Amino acid sequence: MSYDIYFLQRSPGQSWEDAMEALENQPANQDLPVGWDVITASARKLFRGEISIVDGPPSWSLTHPPTGIDVSYLQGEWSMTVPYWSDGDGAEEVVRQVHALASIVEAATGLTAYDPQLGEPMKIGDNQTIQKATGIFNQVAQFFGPTNSPS
């Protein structure tokens, strides 16, 4: 179970749902993703070097092991997943890191981060959006407890 973010190209007048569907129907691409080197270098700075990388076809991914935040590119699709390992202040810090990393991916790819849990594009750095996402982490923790934390 994870909090998911998708990076989409949305045409003028296209709904976010249609942009998600278009993402699923695009042809597979196994070339080195545009922006990958920038994303990995910036993620290393953001997470002070604490990332692991899988680098090569058919998928590329980087993971921050302490939080489980993972950005991946598979066959033309960029996404981010975050396990529900935290709640409270810890969840808010994780959500802030997600926003920072989503900003990096957006800048490197030209795509827009879409948050299907909130049903809207991410408003990166917006405190109200951060609080809404943190609330989802807290709801999951209320029902299941923080799940599968490595600590």
Disulfide bonds with the S-S distance in Angstrom:
none
